[in-house]
Amino acid sequence: MSNNRNIFAAASYVTWVGFLIALVAADRSDRFIAHHMNQALVLNIASIVGGVLRVIPLIGSMASDIVALALLVLCIMGIA
């Protein structure tokens, strides 16, 4: 059972599709999975905000790239 917990926790970080699969298939009453799904949801929302930043001329593109890099690092930390 521990292996499934880790798989669902890691899958929740891999794009919205992985988050939706973990949301539907995982046992959300398990605190370990729920914790990682909450973190992944926050990171996915932050990626949307980073994409919206790209609309701002000049500085928005740079800010969006910094947000994307930070989110990549946080996702890797969440999976590991």
C-alpha positions in Angstrom: 0.0 0.0 0.0 2.9 2.4 0.7 4.0 2.1 -2.9 0.6 3.3 -4.2 0.7 6.2 -1.8 4.1 7.3 -3.2 2.9 6.9 -6.8 -0.3 9.0 -6.3 1.7 11.6 -4.4 4.2 12.0 -7.2 1.6 11.9 -9.9 -0.2 14.8 -8.4 2.8 17.0 -9.2 2.9 16.1 -12.9 0.7 18.6 -14.7 -3.0 19.0 -14.2 -3.6 15.6 -15.7 -1.6 13.9 -13.0 -3.3 15.9 -10.4 -6.8 14.9 -11.7 -5.8 11.2 -11.9 -4.6 11.4 -8.3 -7.8 13.2 -7.3 -10.0 10.6 -8.8 -8.1 7.4 -8.0 -6.3 8.1 -4.7 -7.7 7.7 -1.2 -8.0 11.4 -0.2 -8.6 10.5 3.5 -4.9 9.4 3.6 -3.1 12.5 5.1 0.1 11.8 3.1 -1.7 11.9 -0.2 -3.9 14.8 0.8 -0.8 16.8 1.8 0.9 16.3 -1.5 -2.3 16.9 -3.5 -2.7 20.2 -1.7 0.8 21.3 -2.4 0.4 20.3 -6.1 -2.8 22.3 -6.4 -1.0 25.4 -5.0 1.9 24.9 -7.5 -0.5 24.4 -10.4 -2.4 27.6 -9.5 0.9 29.4 -9.2 1.9 28.2 -12.7 -1.3 29.8 -14.1 -0.4 33.0 -12.3 3.1 32.8 -13.9 1.5 32.3 -17.3 -0.6 35.4 -16.8 2.5 37.4 -15.9 3.8 36.8 -19.4 1.2 39.3 -20.7 3.0 42.2 -19.1 5.5 43.7 -21.5 9.3 43.4 -20.8 9.4 42.5 -17.1 6.5 40.0 -17.3 8.4 37.7 -19.5 11.3 37.6 -17.1 9.1 37.3 -14.0 7.2 34.4 -15.7 10.5 32.6 -16.4 11.6 33.0 -12.8 8.3 31.7 -11.5 8.5 28.7 -13.9 12.0 27.9 -12.7 11.0 28.1 -9.1 7.9 25.9 -9.7 10.1 23.3 -11.4 12.4 23.2 -8.4 9.5 23.0 -6.0 7.9 20.2 -8.0 11.1 18.2 -8.0 11.4 18.7 -4.3 7.8 17.5 -3.8 8.3 14.4 -5.8 11.6 13.5 -4.1 
